[in-house]
């Protein structure tokens, strides 16, 4: 996870690709739109590397894995 940083001085502490102001959320949104890693790098963030995009996905997976989900059961 050394490719993801959280700094309160950058984007109000939102997780970013280390050394950039590119948020993990921005990368995930582009992936959600169906863009490939190559398209994201070519068309949006030429300073990114494939490993940065993978780190964004891994970060999101780690957040979901750490969540406690409490479902309300109805009868």
HELIX and SHEET records of a PDB file:
HELIX    1   1 UNK A   11  UNK A   13  5                                   3    
HELIX    2   2 UNK A   24  UNK A   32  1                                   9    
HELIX    3   3 UNK A   37  UNK A   39  1                                   3    
HELIX    4   4 UNK A   40  UNK A   44  3                                   5    
HELIX    5   5 UNK A   50  UNK A   66  1                                  17    
SHEET    1   A 2 UNK A   4  UNK A   5  0                                        
SHEET    2   A 2 UNK A  16  UNK A  17 -1                                        
END                                                                             
